[in-house]
Amino acid sequence: MAPVSALGGTLLVAITIVGSCCFAQPTPALVTIHSFNGLDGGLPLAGLVVGKSGALYGTTYHGGTSDNGTTFELVPPTAPGGAWTETVLYNFAGGSDGRFPQCSLVFDANGALYGTTNRGGPEDDGTVFQLVPPAAAGGAWTENILHAFMGRNDGAHPYAGVVIGSHGELYGTTDQGGGSIGLGTVFRLAPPAVAGGTWAESILSEFPAGGQGPAGGVVLGKQGVIYGTTTIGGNGFGVVFGLAGPAGFGGYWTETVLHNFNGTSDGANPTASLVIGKNGSLYGTTYSDLVFGAGTVFELSAPAVPGGTWIETVLHQYTNSDGANPEAALIIGDNGSLYGTTTRGPNFLAGTVFELNPPTVAGAAWTETVLYSFSGGSDGGYPKGALAVGANGAFYGTTSQFGAGHGTVFELTR
């Protein structure tokens, strides 16, 4: 079987395209559209997903009736300038239904939402859940636990959410569990043949086979190749890996390390999922480095020849003066620009939203622009989730702290 690096990194699932409509306004303007008060959620650690009606959906790690976290919906105003309306779709009770979600959600074709909780379940090792919308407007959403992690060979403590495959299967990572060492897994959940049946879990990879502690999720490439990152392992600073499916039924998945971070010039400790560009390159962030300690944005180019080496290029190295410590995945504009957040802002303040524009001349440097710097006041601070793009071209995201004391949801127009 060909190694993963021979398969290329062509486009697939999980790429977010930002249209030119995002640039209708000359100056970025941020509006806080919701401040969490604790009872309606608190400490949102992930990005949002935009529904068909323009509503936003997300999770909070704490808050709610039992302080075990929530899933929420934010409905846009019916008139320009009106208030958004937040509804808690589900309060986690902290038992078998899970607790402490810190993932982005994902929709299926029927409007159900899927996500993970870091804790909860019989062994308190986390869960994968489904939220089914009500049959009638105004009814309650129904939570179903699709899988409860049991530690060890089964995996434990997922941080990231799941992605949906072409046959309705779910793919994700756990930061711990797997094998005798328990340094993380990549898993798949296959849907039941009959509605209401049991979802079947398969462990596709157990670390430390080339890395340890995958905090970010996975993305799906062409021919079913799975790409992801580990926070540590490899040279000690994390890796980018690829997983190729078995050649025949019942065979093993094959993991290949596409890049080992060295901690200095190319960054250290990637915590976010990757995104795949139109050119087949993988784009991501590292949380830190041993130069400024502020992290990087990188591109990993697929080999031109099957079996060749993936080439990493640092597109931007943070210096603290322009932001620091990006924890979230990037999104890609239709002109190849990259957009994301940093958890720290200029000179260690409360975080940023940034734009990275590719050079007009091949080989020249990418140009970073800070679109917004959070003050740590009513506008929130320390954004840890990826941005989402609305039909109006605005960016939507969360901050984990400040606002009314428990984090915010914001809209950034440009």
N, C-alpha and C positions, 0 to 999 in steps of 0.2 A: 504493500500500500504506500502511496506517495506520502511524504511528510506534509504536515500542515502548511509549511512555508511554501510548498510547491503549488498550493491551491489558489494563491492570490487572496486579495482582500476586497473583492468586488462588492458593490453596493447591496446592501439589503435593508433589512428591517431595522427600525430604530434610528433612522436618520431624520432629523428635523430640518425642514427647509424654511428659511426666513425670506419672505418675498420683498421685493423692492418697496412694497407699500409701507414697510417699517420706517421709511425715511421721509415721510411726508412732512414732518415738522423739523425745523432747523435746530431746535434746542431740546435735549432730553428733559422730560418733566415727569417726576415721580409723584404718585398719589397713593396714600395708604388706604386701601379699600376695606380692610378689616383688621382690627386689633383684638387678639384673643384675651379673654379675661380669666381663663382658668376653667371655669365651669363649661365653657363652650370649646375647650381645647387649650393646649399650651405646648410650647416648645416644638414647633414644626421643624423637622430636620430634613425634609425632602421637598422636591419640586411638586408641581401641580400637573394635572391633565385637564385638557379643555374638552368639554362635552359638545354634542351637536348643537345645542341651544346657546352655546357660549358660556354656560356655567362652568365653574372651576371646581375640581375635586382634589382632595388631598388628605393627609393624615397628620395628627399631632402625637408626639411621643408621650406626653403627659396630658393632664387635664381630663375633663369630662366628669361624670357623676362618681366614678370610682378612682379617678386620677390614674387610670391605666391607659389613657390615650383614646383618640377618637378617629373616625373618618368623617369628613365634612363636605358640604356643598355650599358654594357661593354663587347666587343667582344675580346676574347683572340687573341694573335698574331698567325700568320700562321707559324712562325719560332721561335724556342726557343730563348728567350732573346729579342724578339721584343716588340714593344709597344702595349698595349691594346688600343682599339678604343672605345671612348664613344660617344653615340648618345642620345640626349634627345628625348624620345618617346612622351612626352606630357608636355606642359607648362600650368600650371593651371592659369586661368585668374582671379580668385578671386571672381567670381559671382556665377551663378547657377551651374557651373562646380566644385565648391569647391576650397579650398585653405588650405595651410599648412598641407600637408600629413606628418605624422610621424610614419607610419606603415611599416612593412614588407609586401611584396606582396605575392600572392599565385596564382599558375597556375591551370586552369582546364584542362580536358582531351583534349580540342580543342586548347590549347595554349593561351587562353585569360587570362589576369591578373586581379586580384581583390584586392581592398584596400579601405582605408577610408581617408577622409580628416577631420581634426579637426574643421575646419571652412568652411564657404561657404554655398551655398544653400539659399533658400528664407529667412530663419530666421538667417542665419549665424551660425547655430548649427551643421554644418558638413554634410558629405555625405558618401555614399557607392558607389564606382564606379567600372566600368568594362572597361578594355582596350582591344580592339579586334585587333589582328595583321592584317596587310594588306594582301590582297589576292595575291598580287604580290610583290616580293622582292624589297625593296627600297621604297615602298609606306608608307603612313602615318598610324599610329595606330589611331583607332577611340575610343573616350571615350563615354561611356554611363553612365548616373547617374541612378543607380538602386533604390536609396532611398535618400531623403533629410530629415534630422532630423528637427523636428519642436519644440523641447523642451517639457517640462512638461511630459505628459504621453508617448510621443513618444521617449524620450531620447535626449541627446545632447552631443556634443563634444567627439567623439570617439578618443582615443589615439592609441589603438592597431588596428591591422588588423583583418581580418576575417579568419575563417577556413571553409572548404567545407565539408558538410555531404555526406552521401552515396547516396542521391537522388538529389544532386546538390544544396541543400539549404546552405545558408551562416549563420554562427553564429558569434556573436561578442559582445562587451560591449561598453557602453557609460559611461563616467566618471560622467556625470551630467544628469539631466532630469529624468523622471519617477515619477509618482504620484504627490502628492501635495508638497513634500519636495524637490524632485529633486536631489537625491544623487546617481544616476546611475542606469543602467539597464543591463540586458542580453537580447539580441534580436536575432530573427531568421528572415531571408528573404527567402521566398519560391519562386522558379522560376515560371514564368508563364507557363500555359499549352500550349500556342501558342507562338512561337518565336516572340519577339517584344512586347509582352504584359507586364503588370505591375507586378512587384515583390511585394509579399504580406508580410508586416512586422507583426510579432507577438512579444510582450514583454513577455518573459518567466519569468523574475523576476525583481522586483523593489526594490532597496535598500532604507531604511536601514534594510531590513529583514536579520539581522545578519552581516552586514558590510556596508561600505560606500566607494564610489569612486573607482570602479574597473578600474585601469589604464592599467593593463595587459589584454590580450585576454583570450580565453578559449581553452581547449583541450577536445576532445571527447573520452570517454571511452567506454567500453563494454556496450551493452544494451542501448546505447544512453545517458548515464550519462555524464553530462557536469561538468568540474572542472575548478575553477578559484580562483583568489585572489582579495581582496579589500585592498586598501592602508591604510585606516583607518577604524574605526568601531570596533565592538566587545568590547575588553577591551580598545579600543582607539588606538591600534597599528596595526589593520588589521586582516584579517581572511583568511583561506582557506575554500572554500565552494564547495558543490556538488549540482547539480540540477538533479532531477529524473523526467522523463517524466510522463505524466498522464496515469492512468491505462486504461482509455477509451477515445473515441473521444470527443474532446471539453473540457476535464478536465484540471485541473490546474497542472502546474509544482510545485514540492516541493523542497524547498531549505533546506539544512542541513549544519550547520557550522561544519566542520571537525576539525578545529583547530583555537583557539584564541591565537594570539601572545601576550606575556606579556611584550614585550619591552626590557627585560633585557637578560636573559640567552638564549632565543630562537629568539631574533631579533625583528624588528619592521618595518612596512611600506613596505610590498612587492609591487613592481611596475611591475613585469614581469609575463609573462605567466608561467605555469607549464609544465613539461614534465613527461611522464609516463614510468617507467622502465619495463623491462621484468618481474620483480618480482611483478608488480602491484603497486609498491610504486610511490608516487608523489615526484618530486624533484623540488626545487625552491630556490629563493634567497630573502633575505630581504635587503632593502636599508640601514637600520640603526639599531641601538640598543642603549640602555642607558648605556652600559659599555664603549666601545671605540668609539661609534658613527659611526662605519665602516661597519656594516652589517654582514650577515651570509649566509651560504649555508645550506639548511636543506633537510631532507628526512621525508616524512609522510607515514608511513607504514599502509597498509590496515589491517583491523581487521581479525584475524584468524577465528573468529566465526561471522556469520551474525548478525548484530546489535551491534557488539562490538565497542570499541573505537579505533580510528585512533591514532597511536603513533608517535609523532614528535621526531626526533633526529637531533641535530645540528652537521653537518658534519665538518663545519669549521666556526670559528668566526674570522673576520678580525680585525687586530690591527693597521691598517694604515701602519705598516712597510712592509706588504706584499700585499698592495692593500686596497681599501676601496670603499664602496658604489656601489655594483653591481646593475645595472638597467635592465639587459637583461636576457632573458631566457637561460637556459643551453642546451647543447646537450650531448648525452650519447654515450660513446664508446662501442664497442661490448664486451669489457672486464669489463664493468660497470663503467669505469672512466667517470668523468664529466668534461666538458670544458665550459669556459665562459669568460666574461670580467668584469673588474671593471672600473668605471669611474675615479677613482683616483688611482694613483700608489703608490709605496713605499714612505712613508713620504710625502703624499699629492702631489705627482707629477701627471703626465698626464695619468695615467691608465695602465692597464695590460691585458694580456691574460693569463689565468691560467688553470691548470690541477689539478683535485682532484682524487687521486687513492684510491680505496677501500683497506681495510686491508687484508692481507693474512690469518690472524687469526681472527675468529669471535669475535666481541666486542672490537677489538683494534681500534686505531685512524686512520682516513683517512689522507693521506699525500698530502699536497698542494705543487705544484711546479709552480713558476711564469715562464711562457714560454717566455714572452716578456714584457718589461716595456717601455712605450712610453715616448719620450723625450719632446714632445711638439714642435718639429721642423718639418723638412720635412716629418717625419714619422707620423705626426698627433698627436692627443691627445684627451682624454675624450671619449672613445668608449662607446656608449649607446645601441648598437644593438647586437643581438645574432649572433654567428658565423654560417657560412655555410661551407659545406664540398664539395670540387670539386671531380671529378672523379679521379684526381691525388692524392687524399688524403690530399691536402693542405687545410688550413683554410682560409676563406675569410670573411672580415668584413669591417666595416666603423669606422672612427673616426669623431666626430662631429666638431672638430676645427683643426686649424693649417694646415700644408701642405702649400698650396698656399694662405691660409687665410680663406678657407671656408670648411675645412674638407677633408678627404681622403677616398679612398678604398685601402685596403691592402691585401696582400697574405702572409700567414705564413706557411712555410714548415718546416718539421722536419725529 
